[in-house]
Structures are given as structure tokens and as C-alpha cells.
């Protein structure tokens, strides 16, 4: 039965956090991300070739469910050495976890989601305890990891670390890619420029992260007394950090509502957090989104947003925001 996850990464303020973070960061450092670019491009091209064929046949297509969601899952499986599971199943489990814990599901829906999340937890537990993971895989690295007291990492905490990494590496990155594609398609003249102007895709991704990050808020607890904007907070105060708002501060960004990829201070936002809990997968997320945009613009040069009469459906989750559909014609 699924229970509260023990402290591992985002929920960990103990002395075990730095070591666990190093294990995770080792799989997402700049060297590994750079080496993975050909893999990301290949997977993106395969998915978009299918999309092009479907658009030619049907006249329209949804780039969220067929591309933005699938690309980061398949890349994550490659980087972490995960096999023997269908990417669609991992996506379904990850999305169910987000909806159950950050959504507003009805009681009946909660029961459906809990069953899926339970399956996810059971699979993670079996995988972490199997002892058959390749030696260079993420699961094997967790199994070898020793805590500050010298003991091996316990299986429950290994499962907790996997839970956070799998959801962040799949769902939130897919949400970012969906928003990047939707905003790029709507920006006059941007789509054809992406394939010809060096670094434009990366700059556009950064502007989307600044203005519309997939993770909009996050909860934190003050480690010590602190004064914020004239308000004194005691140690242990619970905070809701408005990460999305950090990219719209007019004291930091001129005309923050305007998408401007040429900003000199384009990264002066907090969308990935800061300090010891800054997202360890930030470099991978940025790279995947830029590759996704560039390959999509090259492979589908003539697509346009599908006129749907109303705003596209959005993920209605606490702390997470992204379009649930990127329809093109």
C-alpha cells in the first residue's frame, strides 16, 4: 500500500540530502546532458516523423500527448538505464501521481488515481529491490549509496528518490515543452526563425521558463528566523513560494509581460529554485525543450495552431500549470 514517502530530495532537510543530491546530479550534469543531445534529437525526430505523417493524413494533431509528454520519458529512461517498462505506463503513473497529490479530484477519481499510484509505488519497490539493475543505472547507484552514518541507503528512501526523479524528469519537463511549443506557434514569425538563428531556441525556452514555468509555486519551511519585505518570520514558518511571480518582477525585468529572448538578464528568475534544493535536472529540461522546439520547427515548418474557438484545456493542478493540448493543423 502506498504510504508517505520518506525524506529523499525535495522533501528532505536532513544531513542525508547532500549525498542523495550528488547521486541524482551525477546523472544530469552538464557533461551527460551534452552527450545526450544526439539521443534527444533522434527520439524527437522519430516522434515528429510520426506526427508529420498523421498531420498529412488527418489534417491535425496534438503535439502534447504525442510528442511533449513522450520525449522526456524516453530520454529519462535512456539516461537512468530503465527498461522493461512501456513509456506510456510510466507517463500514466506519473500523471496520476500529480493529479492525486496536487489536483482536486472527486472521491471516485481519487480511488482510480490511488490504484495507479499504488501500481507505480509497487513497480518502483520491485525495481529498487530486484538487485538486477545494470551497474551504471540510477537504481544501482542508489543501491550503492551510503548515508552519512556509513549505512547503505534503505530501499524505502531509494524508492522515494526515484519517485521524485521520475515525476520531475517526465511530467514537468513535458509540461515545459508543451508551453514552449504553444507559445512559439503563437508568436508571429518565430517558428521559421528557430531553425536558422543559433541559440534562438534556447533563448525562447528561457523566456517561457521565466514567464510561464511548469512549476508555479512550491512550499518551503524557514530554517531560521528571517526578515522578508519588512515581515519577521520565525524558524519553522511555512511558506508558499511564488516561483512564477519571480519572472514577472518589474524591478528585475523590463516589460516583464513581453516575450523578449534577447534579454541580458534572462536567467534572473527562480523557476528552478535556488540553493541546495535547486532543480538538479534544470540543464536537462532546458536542453530537451530547446531540442524539441528546434526539431519541431524543422520537421513541421508549415503547421499552425489549430483554431479551437476557446482557450485550450489547462492542467488544473496546484503548483503545476501547462496546456493539456497543443493542437496543430
N, C-alpha and C positions, 0 to 999 in steps of 0.2 A: 504494500500500500504506500502511496506517495506521502511523504512527510516533509516537514520544514527542512530545507537544505542547510547543512552546517556551514559556518563561515568558510569561504574559499577565496573569492575575488571581490566583486562589487559590494558584497555584504560582509567583508572581513576587515576589522580594525585591529586584529591581534598581531603578535610578532611572527605568525606563520605567513602573513600576506606577502612580504617582500620575496621570499623564496618561491612561492607559488607563482607570483607575477613574473619572476625571471623565467620559469619554465614556459609560461604562455608566451612571453615576449620573444623567447628563442625561436618560436615557430612563425613569428610575424615581424621579425626585424627587417631593416632596410635591405640587407643582402638577400634574404629569402624572398622578399616581395619583388625585388628587381629580377631575380632569377625566375620568378613565377609569371612574369609578364607574357612570355610566349604561350604558356599554358592558358592564361586568362584569354588571350587573343584567340587561340584555337577554339576554346569552348564557346566563346562569344560568337565566333564566325559560324560554327556548326549550328547553334541555336537560331541565328539570324538568317542563315540559308533556308532553314525550315520555315521561318517567318515569311521570307520573301515568296516562297512557293505558295504558302497559304494565302497571302495577300493577292498574288496573281490569280489564284483560283477563286477566292471568296470575295475579294474586294476590300476586306477589312480584317483587323487582327488586334488582339490585346497583348501589348508588349509587357504587361505586368506579370500575368500568370505564366506566360510562355517564355519569358526572357529574364526580366529583372529578378524574379524570385528564384529561378533555376540556376542562373550563372553563379551567384555567390555560394550556393550549396555545393555545386560540383567542384568549385575551386577549393572550398574548405575541405572537402573530402580528400582532394589531392594533397593539400598541404599537411593535413593531420594524419594521413595514412589510414583513412577509414574506407573500408569496402564491405561487401556482403550485405548492403542495405540499399534500397531504392531511394534515390534523392527525393522523390515525391513523398515518400513516407516521412523522411526527416523534416521536410517542409511542413507537412501536415501536423506533425508533433510540435514543432517549434511554434507555428502559428496558434495552435490550440493552447500552448502554454501562455503566450502573450494575452490571448483573449480571456483565459480563465483568471489570470492574476492581475491584469491591467484593464480589463474590459468591464462591461456592465451586463453580463449575460443573465437571462432568465434562469429560474431554478432548473427547469427542464434542460436548458442549454448547458448549465453548469455540470450536470450529470454526464452529458455527452462529452464535454471537454475533459472532465476529470478522468474518464475512461482512456482518452487519448494520451493525456499527460501521464497517467499511470503506465501505459504501454511504453512511453518514452523513458520513464524512470527505470522500468524493468529492463529495457534494452541496454540503457547506459550501465546499469548494475551488472548485467551479464557480461557486457563487453569489457568493463573495467576489471572484472574478477576472473576472466577467462584464462589469462596467462598466455594467450596465443597471439597477442598483438605484435606486429613487426617491431624490431628493436629501435628503429628510427621513427616510430609513430608517436603521436601525442599521448596515447594511452600508456605506452611503455615508459615514456618519460615521466609521467605521473607516478607510475608504479615504482620507479627507481628513486623518486624524490624523497629526501629525508627532511623532517621537520627540525626546528631549532634544537630540540632535545635529543636529536640523533635517531629517533624512531622513524620507520618508514611511514609515508603518508597513508592514512587509513582509507579504505575503499569508499566510505560514505563521502569524505571530503573530495576524493578524486571524482566521484560522480557529480558532486556539486560544481566543481571546476568545469567539467565537461558540459554541464547544463548551461552555465553562463556563456561559455565559449561558443557552443553550438547555436544558441539563440542569437547572440550578438553577431556572430560571423555569417549567419544566414538571414534572419528576418530583418534586422535593422539595416544591413547593407543592401538587401533587396529593396527596402523602402527608400533608401537614399537613391539608388539607381532609378527607381520609378519616378521620383520627384525630379531628378536631373533630366530625364528624357522628356517628361511632360513640360517642364519649363523651357527646355531648349526648343522643342517643337513649336511652342507658342511665341518665342522671341523672333521678331521679324529679321530675316537674313542670317540668323545664327547657324542653322542646320548645315547649309553648304560650306560655311567658313570653317567648320570644325575639322574637316578633312584636310584643309590646306594650310591653316595657320598653326604653327608649332606652339604648343603649350596652351592653346585656347581651351581645349577640353579640360585640362587640369584647372585652369583659372575659373572656368564656368562651374565646375564641380565645387570649388571652394566658395564661390558666391552662393550657391544653393545651400551648402553646409552652413554658411553664415546666416542666411536669411530664413531657410526652411529645413532645419536639421530633422532627421527622423526621430531623434530623442529630444523632446521639447522641455522636459522637466526631470529632475531627479531629487531623491530625498537624501539628506545628509544629517549628521549629528555633530555639533561643535565639540572639538577635542579639548578646548579650554575657553575661558571667558574671552569675549571679543566684542569690540565696538564696530557696528556696521551702520554707516549713514546716520550716526548720532544715536543709534539704539544699542544699548548694552545687553548682550546675550550671555547667559551663564554657560558653563560647561554642561554638555548633555542636552542642549536645546535642539529640538527637531526643526529642520529647515526644509523648505521646498525650493530648490534652486531652479530659477527660470532660465535654462540654458538657451532657449530660443531667443529670449529677450536680449541676451548678451550681444547678439549680432545686429541688433537694431538700435543700439545706443547712439543718439546723435552727437554725444560728446566724443565718441570714438570714430564713427563712420559718417562722413558727409553724405547727405541724402540717403539714409540707410534703406529706404524703401526701393531705391533704384538698383537694378542688377547691373553691376559695373565690374567686369572681370579684370580691369586694369588697375584696380585699387592697389596702392602701395602697401597698405596695412591689411591686406585681405585676410590674413590669418589671425587677426587680433580678436578672436571670438572664443567662446568657451564651449562650443558644441561637443567637443570630445572630452570635456572636463579639464582638470589641471592637477598637477601634483601627483601624489602616489597612486591615485585612482584614475589618472588619465587613461582613456581607452587604449589598450595595448595594440588593438587592431586598426588604429587610425590610418596608418600608412597603407595597409591593405585595402581598406574601404575606399580611400581616395583613389588609389590606383585602379581598382576594379571599376569604379564609377566612370573614371576618365576613359578607360579602355572600352567600356560598354558604350559610352556616347560616341567615341570616335568610330568604332566598328559599325555601330548602327547607322550613323550618318553616311558612311562609305557604302554600306550594303543596301541601304534603303534610302537612296538620295531623293526620291520623289514622294515619300509618304508625307501626309499632313494629319493633323489631329482630326479625328472623326467628330463632326458636329453632332452633339448628343442632346441639344436643347436645354440641358441643365448641367450644373456642376457635376463632375464625375464623383462617384462614391468615395468617401474617405474612410480610413481606418478610424473607428471611434474608440480609441484606447487612451486611457490615462498615461501620459508620458510619451506616447508614440503617435506620430502623425505622418501620413503619406497617402497618396491616391491608391485606391484599391483597384483601379483600372486605368490603363493608358491605351486607349483605343485609337488606332490609326487606320487610314484608308489610302 
